[in-house]
Amino acid sequence: MTTFRVSEAAPLLGVSDDTVRRWIDAGSLPSSRDESGRTVVEGADLARRLASGNGQTDPVRRGSSARNRFVGIVTGITRDTVMAKVEMQCGPHRVVSLMSSEAADELGLEVGSLATAVVKATTVIVETPSATS
């Protein structure tokens, strides 16, 4: 199972390391210790936390020319013999990808895996808040 140290989990959740530690201390985010004694959170537990809408900001904190890149955690996979539906929570954004089951297997995707969704759309709709009069 994939595990994340507190410093790795925090940006994925869109909060500080201290907030993750407080959630762990309060029992609202399960944790364990790795072989070095560091506090770690299982990817599946992060996935549940993110799927419940607790992610706050887009965790990508680097410059990139690919504007439609979303780093996140796999929160669900539905497979059949040919296709797989992969659901991710990328900060506050839910991203769903359809791919071959073979591709999902080759990528080693499982609930809790860290992954990046790269989106290329033929139609992009931009909305703004309505103006108040």
MDAnalysis code that builds the backbone (N, CA, C; Angstrom):
import MDAnalysis as mda
import numpy as np

u = mda.Universe.empty(399, n_residues=133, atom_resindex=np.repeat(np.arange(133), 3), trajectory=True)
u.add_TopologyAttr("name", ["N", "CA", "C"] * 133)
u.add_TopologyAttr("resid", np.arange(1, 134))
u.add_TopologyAttr("resname", ["MET", "THR", "THR", "PHE", "ARG", "VAL", "SER", "GLU", "ALA", "ALA", "PRO", "LEU", "LEU", "GLY", "VAL", "SER", "ASP", "ASP", "THR", "VAL", "ARG", "ARG", "TRP", "ILE", "ASP", "ALA", "GLY", "SER", "LEU", "PRO", "SER", "SER", "ARG", "ASP", "GLU", "SER", "GLY", "ARG", "THR", "VAL", "VAL", "GLU", "GLY", "ALA", "ASP", "LEU", "ALA", "ARG", "ARG", "LEU", "ALA", "SER", "GLY", "ASN", "GLY", "GLN", "THR", "ASP", "PRO", "VAL", "ARG", "ARG", "GLY", "SER", "SER", "ALA", "ARG", "ASN", "ARG", "PHE", "VAL", "GLY", "ILE", "VAL", "THR", "GLY", "ILE", "THR", "ARG", "ASP", "THR", "VAL", "MET", "ALA", "LYS", "VAL", "GLU", "MET", "GLN", "CYS", "GLY", "PRO", "HIS", "ARG", "VAL", "VAL", "SER", "LEU", "MET", "SER", "SER", "GLU", "ALA", "ALA", "ASP", "GLU", "LEU", "GLY", "LEU", "GLU", "VAL", "GLY", "SER", "LEU", "ALA", "THR", "ALA", "VAL", "VAL", "LYS", "ALA", "THR", "THR", "VAL", "ILE", "VAL", "GLU", "THR", "PRO", "SER", "ALA", "THR", "SER"])
u.atoms.positions = np.array([
    [0.840, -1.184, 0.000],
    [0.000, 0.000, 0.000],
    [0.878, 1.238, 0.000],
    [0.496, 2.239, -0.771],
    [1.212, 3.507, -0.845],
    [1.006, 4.292, 0.443],
    [2.090, 4.830, 0.992],
    [1.986, 5.689, 2.174],
    [2.648, 7.030, 1.868],
    [2.221, 8.058, 2.604],
    [2.739, 9.412, 2.426],
    [3.154, 9.953, 3.779],
    [4.345, 10.568, 3.830],
    [4.756, 11.260, 5.046],
    [3.889, 12.502, 5.204],
    [3.855, 13.051, 6.397],
    [3.042, 14.234, 6.678],
    [3.381, 15.353, 5.703],
    [4.672, 15.562, 5.432],
    [5.092, 16.645, 4.534],
    [4.656, 16.395, 3.087],
    [4.402, 15.150, 2.717],
    [3.904, 14.833, 1.374],
    [2.383, 14.920, 1.318],
    [1.727, 14.549, 2.401],
    [0.260, 14.544, 2.451],
    [-0.307, 15.960, 2.502],
    [0.379, 16.852, 3.196],
    [-0.148, 18.209, 3.408],
    [-0.473, 18.937, 2.110],
    [0.461, 19.036, 1.133],
    [0.111, 19.768, -0.090],
    [-0.988, 19.085, -0.902],
    [-1.065, 17.755, -0.817],
    [-2.134, 17.052, -1.532],
    [-3.496, 17.376, -0.931],
    [-3.518, 17.603, 0.376],
    [-4.756, 17.959, 1.062],
    [-5.012, 19.461, 1.026],
    [-4.010, 20.233, 0.615],
    [-4.166, 21.681, 0.539],
    [-4.092, 22.365, 1.883],
    [-3.344, 21.762, 2.820],
    [-3.209, 22.328, 4.162],
    [-1.745, 22.267, 4.583],
    [-1.437, 22.815, 5.752],
    [-0.063, 22.801, 6.265],
    [0.243, 21.461, 6.933],
    [1.538, 21.207, 7.126],
    [1.974, 20.016, 7.860],
    [1.342, 19.995, 9.250],
    [1.308, 21.173, 9.897],
    [0.747, 21.256, 11.251],
    [-0.720, 20.847, 11.272],
    [-1.482, 21.225, 10.240],
    [-2.895, 20.848, 10.182],
    [-3.032, 19.339, 10.061],
    [-2.205, 18.721, 9.223],
    [-2.247, 17.256, 9.093],
    [-1.929, 16.611, 10.438],
    [-0.917, 17.126, 11.133],
    [-0.582, 16.571, 12.455],
    [-1.737, 16.734, 13.437],
    [-2.420, 17.884, 13.392],
    [-3.577, 18.094, 14.286],
    [-4.683, 17.096, 13.967],
    [-4.950, 16.857, 12.660],
    [-5.974, 15.884, 12.269],
    [-5.602, 14.484, 12.766],
    [-4.312, 14.147, 12.665],
    [-3.849, 12.843, 13.152],
    [-4.026, 12.759, 14.659],
    [-3.600, 13.803, 15.383],
    [-3.726, 13.818, 16.849],
    [-5.188, 13.736, 17.288],
    [-6.086, 14.365, 16.501],
    [-7.511, 14.363, 16.844],
    [-8.196, 13.059, 16.437],
    [-7.483, 12.208, 15.685],
    [-8.063, 10.944, 15.259],
    [-8.920, 11.040, 14.009],
    [-8.932, 12.201, 13.341],
    [-9.761, 12.331, 12.143],
    [-9.026, 11.908, 10.868],
    [-7.717, 11.647, 10.965],
    [-6.938, 11.125, 9.850],
    [-6.059, 9.998, 10.404],
    [-6.343, 8.752, 10.025],
    [-5.559, 7.623, 10.548],
    [-4.093, 7.715, 10.101],
    [-3.198, 7.235, 10.948],
    [-1.775, 7.235, 10.607],
    [-1.121, 6.021, 11.244],
    [0.125, 5.800, 10.840],
    [0.937, 4.745, 11.445],
    [2.382, 5.221, 11.388],
    [3.301, 4.358, 11.749],
    [4.732, 4.687, 11.701],
    [5.398, 3.789, 10.662],
    [6.311, 4.375, 9.887],
    [7.061, 3.549, 8.938],
    [8.240, 2.898, 9.665],
    [9.055, 2.130, 8.930],
    [10.160, 1.408, 9.546],
    [11.209, 2.334, 10.158],
    [11.207, 3.618, 9.763],
    [12.133, 4.592, 10.349],
    [11.508, 5.347, 11.514],
    [10.256, 5.033, 11.838],
    [9.581, 5.689, 12.947],
    [8.866, 6.975, 12.585],
    [8.845, 7.331, 11.278],
    [8.163, 8.548, 10.849],
    [6.662, 8.296, 10.739],
    [5.883, 9.323, 11.015],
    [4.437, 9.239, 10.872],
    [4.086, 9.222, 9.391],
    [3.250, 8.257, 8.994],
    [2.813, 8.152, 7.595],
    [1.301, 7.950, 7.562],
    [0.717, 8.339, 6.435],
    [-0.717, 8.176, 6.190],
    [-0.856, 7.290, 4.962],
    [-1.718, 6.286, 5.039],
    [-1.938, 5.418, 3.882],
    [-2.654, 6.191, 2.786],
    [-2.283, 5.904, 1.546],
    [-2.898, 6.557, 0.399],
    [-4.408, 6.397, 0.377],
    [-4.899, 5.218, 0.762],
    [-6.346, 4.987, 0.761],
    [-7.052, 5.905, 1.762],
    [-6.405, 6.187, 2.905],
    [-6.989, 7.114, 3.882],
    [-6.993, 8.539, 3.344],
    [-5.922, 8.920, 2.626],
    [-5.904, 10.241, 1.981],
    [-7.008, 10.321, 0.935],
    [-7.167, 9.245, 0.170],
    [-8.203, 9.215, -0.871],
    [-9.583, 9.425, -0.266],
    [-9.854, 8.757, 0.852],
    [-11.165, 8.929, 1.510],
    [-11.344, 10.372, 1.981],
    [-10.292, 10.938, 2.559],
    [-10.376, 12.327, 3.049],
    [-10.640, 13.291, 1.885],
    [-9.933, 13.102, 0.774],
    [-10.110, 13.967, -0.383],
    [-11.463, 13.762, -1.039],
    [-11.919, 12.521, -1.128],
    [-13.211, 12.232, -1.759],
    [-14.358, 12.826, -0.958],
    [-14.134, 13.046, 0.333],
    [-15.184, 13.634, 1.156],
    [-15.232, 15.154, 1.020],
    [-14.395, 15.704, 0.142],
    [-14.435, 17.145, -0.119],
    [-13.569, 17.969, 0.794],
    [-12.620, 17.351, 1.483],
    [-11.780, 18.099, 2.413],
    [-10.517, 18.679, 1.791],
    [-10.249, 18.413, 0.497],
    [-9.120, 19.057, -0.171],
    [-9.484, 20.524, -0.397],
    [-8.514, 21.432, -0.282],
    [-8.862, 22.842, -0.333],
    [-8.268, 23.596, -1.510],
    [-7.057, 23.252, -1.924],
    [-6.425, 24.018, -2.989],
    [-5.751, 23.069, -3.971],
    [-5.492, 23.580, -5.160],
    [-4.767, 22.804, -6.159],
    [-3.346, 22.594, -5.653],
    [-2.888, 21.343, -5.484],
    [-1.580, 21.105, -4.869],
    [-0.385, 21.333, -5.779],
    [-0.594, 21.657, -7.062],
    [0.535, 21.870, -7.963],
    [1.186, 23.205, -7.609],
    [2.432, 23.158, -7.214],
    [3.134, 24.365, -6.780],
    [4.429, 24.526, -7.580],
    [4.322, 24.443, -8.896],
    [5.502, 24.611, -9.729],
    [5.081, 25.214, -11.058],
    [6.016, 25.827, -11.744],
    [5.726, 26.370, -13.059],
    [5.710, 25.256, -14.093],
    [4.822, 25.358, -15.054],
    [4.738, 24.363, -16.115],
    [4.029, 24.969, -17.311],
    [4.465, 24.581, -18.510],
    [3.770, 25.058, -19.700],
    [2.491, 24.267, -19.946],
    [2.358, 23.101, -19.307],
    [1.121, 22.324, -19.404],
    [0.159, 22.861, -18.362],
    [-0.768, 23.694, -18.795],
    [-1.666, 24.369, -17.866],
    [-2.758, 23.459, -17.316],
    [-2.991, 22.349, -17.964],
    [-4.067, 21.464, -17.534],
    [-3.509, 20.200, -16.888],
    [-2.640, 20.387, -15.899],
    [-2.043, 19.278, -15.149],
    [-2.583, 19.332, -13.731],
    [-3.098, 18.208, -13.274],
    [-3.689, 18.153, -11.938],
    [-3.075, 16.992, -11.175],
    [-2.319, 17.292, -10.131],
    [-1.718, 16.270, -9.290],
    [-2.718, 15.897, -8.218],
    [-2.883, 14.617, -7.982],
    [-3.839, 14.207, -6.960],
    [-3.701, 12.751, -6.575],
    [-4.714, 12.291, -5.905],
    [-4.768, 10.926, -5.372],
    [-5.889, 10.167, -6.075],
    [-5.611, 8.932, -6.451],
    [-6.643, 8.074, -7.037],
    [-7.629, 7.704, -5.931],
    [-8.912, 8.026, -6.146],
    [-9.940, 7.751, -5.134],
    [-10.842, 6.580, -5.512],
    [-10.776, 6.134, -6.755],
    [-11.601, 4.996, -7.159],
    [-11.192, 4.471, -8.516],
    [-11.317, 3.158, -8.680],
    [-11.055, 2.516, -9.972],
    [-12.137, 1.467, -10.202],
    [-12.782, 1.545, -11.372],
    [-13.753, 0.534, -11.788],
    [-13.212, -0.089, -13.061],
    [-12.962, -1.406, -13.023],
    [-12.353, -2.101, -14.164],
    [-13.296, -3.164, -14.698],
    [-13.187, -3.392, -16.009],
    [-13.717, -4.627, -16.582],
    [-12.572, -5.222, -17.384],
    [-12.847, -6.145, -18.274],
    [-11.761, -6.804, -18.998],
    [-11.077, -5.897, -20.006],
    [-11.755, -4.840, -20.447],
    [-11.203, -3.972, -21.485],
    [-10.896, -2.564, -20.975],
    [-11.818, -1.951, -20.235],
    [-11.694, -0.542, -19.851],
    [-11.630, -0.377, -18.333],
    [-11.086, 0.784, -17.929],
    [-11.043, 1.166, -16.518],
    [-11.470, 2.626, -16.403],
    [-12.306, 2.904, -15.388],
    [-12.653, 4.279, -15.046],
    [-11.848, 4.619, -13.802],
    [-10.996, 5.658, -13.916],
    [-10.133, 6.058, -12.814],
    [-10.606, 7.408, -12.308],
    [-10.947, 7.470, -11.032],
    [-11.384, 8.716, -10.405],
    [-10.253, 9.242, -9.539],
    [-10.014, 10.557, -9.642],
    [-8.974, 11.208, -8.859],
    [-9.548, 12.438, -8.169],
    [-8.984, 12.758, -7.023],
    [-9.289, 14.021, -6.364],
    [-8.013, 14.826, -6.395],
    [-8.054, 15.938, -7.104],
    [-6.895, 16.796, -7.295],
    [-7.182, 18.116, -6.609],
    [-6.819, 18.214, -5.322],
    [-7.215, 19.381, -4.549],
    [-8.729, 19.410, -4.514],
    [-9.344, 20.535, -4.868],
    [-10.807, 20.595, -4.846],
    [-11.447, 20.031, -6.113],
    [-10.617, 19.530, -7.047],
    [-11.140, 19.096, -8.343],
    [-11.248, 17.579, -8.428],
    [-12.403, 17.091, -8.869],
    [-12.595, 15.664, -9.150],
    [-12.351, 15.471, -10.637],
    [-11.461, 14.547, -10.977],
    [-11.120, 14.258, -12.365],
    [-11.399, 12.783, -12.615],
    [-12.075, 12.482, -13.730],
    [-12.378, 11.105, -14.101],
    [-11.751, 10.826, -15.452],
    [-11.043, 9.705, -15.553],
    [-10.402, 9.312, -16.806],
    [-10.861, 7.917, -17.199],
    [-11.126, 7.728, -18.479],
    [-11.406, 6.405, -19.028],
    [-10.176, 5.969, -19.805],
    [-9.684, 4.778, -19.503],
    [-8.498, 4.245, -20.171],
    [-8.634, 2.738, -20.273],
    [-7.744, 2.124, -21.004],
    [-7.783, 0.669, -21.076],
    [-7.386, 0.090, -19.719],
    [-7.919, -1.076, -19.409],
    [-7.519, -1.765, -18.174],
    [-6.030, -2.072, -18.203],
    [-5.526, -2.375, -19.389],
    [-4.103, -2.655, -19.546],
    [-3.271, -1.439, -19.138],
    [-3.685, -0.237, -19.559],
    [-2.954, 0.980, -19.193],
    [-2.991, 1.202, -17.683],
    [-4.161, 1.017, -17.073],
    [-4.276, 1.192, -15.619],
    [-3.360, 0.212, -14.891],
    [-3.298, -1.030, -15.390],
    [-2.418, -2.034, -14.775],
    [-0.950, -1.650, -14.947],
    [-0.573, -1.209, -16.161],
    [0.818, -0.830, -16.418],
    [1.255, 0.350, -15.557],
    [0.321, 1.271, -15.271],
    [0.629, 2.418, -14.422],
    [0.655, 2.048, -12.941],
    [0.165, 0.851, -12.618],
    [0.129, 0.421, -11.218],
    [-0.867, 1.203, -10.391],
    [-1.944, 1.659, -11.024],
    [-2.921, 2.482, -10.310],
    [-3.702, 1.665, -9.302],
    [-3.884, 2.243, -8.133],
    [-4.731, 1.676, -7.087],
    [-5.247, 2.834, -6.250],
    [-6.315, 2.605, -5.517],
    [-6.835, 3.659, -4.646],
    [-5.725, 4.077, -3.697],
    [-5.482, 5.379, -3.655],
    [-4.427, 5.919, -2.814],
    [-3.153, 6.249, -3.559],
    [-3.042, 5.847, -4.834],
    [-1.848, 6.154, -5.623],
    [-1.772, 7.647, -5.932],
    [-0.561, 8.178, -5.953],
    [-0.318, 9.536, -6.407],
    [-0.253, 9.501, -7.930],
    [-0.947, 10.421, -8.593],
    [-0.962, 10.452, -10.054],
    [-1.177, 11.888, -10.522],
    [-0.876, 12.131, -11.786],
    [-1.110, 13.435, -12.404],
    [-2.042, 13.252, -13.578],
    [-3.121, 14.022, -13.606],
    [-4.047, 14.024, -14.740],
    [-3.642, 15.172, -15.655],
    [-3.386, 14.863, -16.913],
    [-3.073, 15.881, -17.915],
    [-4.263, 15.924, -18.850],
    [-4.910, 17.097, -18.948],
    [-6.174, 17.225, -19.665],
    [-5.982, 18.057, -20.920],
    [-6.463, 17.545, -22.041],
    [-6.497, 18.312, -23.290],
    [-7.934, 18.247, -23.771],
    [-8.577, 19.375, -23.831],
    [-9.990, 19.416, -24.195],
    [-10.177, 20.195, -25.485],
    [-11.149, 19.765, -26.282],
    [-11.460, 20.507, -27.499],
    [-12.396, 21.667, -27.204],
    [-13.090, 21.608, -26.093],
    [-13.980, 22.695, -25.681],
    [-13.692, 23.026, -24.225],
    [-13.417, 24.282, -23.965],
    [-13.226, 24.746, -22.596],
    [-14.208, 25.892, -22.373],
    [-15.033, 25.747, -21.362],
    [-16.023, 26.784, -21.031],
    [-15.501, 27.534, -19.817],
    [-15.451, 28.852, -19.910],
    [-14.980, 29.689, -18.817],
    [-16.187, 30.426, -18.243],
    [-16.327, 30.373, -16.931],
    [-17.424, 31.072, -16.253],
    [-16.841, 32.015, -15.215],
    [-17.568, 33.088, -14.948],
    [-17.203, 34.015, -13.887],
    [-18.411, 34.218, -12.998],
    [-18.208, 34.671, -11.787],
    [-19.360, 34.964, -10.936],
    [-20.227, 36.041, -11.562],
    [-21.531, 35.955, -11.327],
    [-22.423, 36.970, -11.878],
    [-22.175, 38.300, -11.165],
    [-22.311, 39.374, -11.922],
    [-22.095, 40.718, -11.372],
    [-23.266, 41.085, -10.482],
    [-22.962, 41.718, -9.364],
    [-24.027, 42.187, -8.472],
    [-24.358, 43.626, -8.808],
    [-25.613, 43.928, -8.784],
    [-26.033, 45.292, -9.134],
    [-26.407, 46.055, -7.898],
])
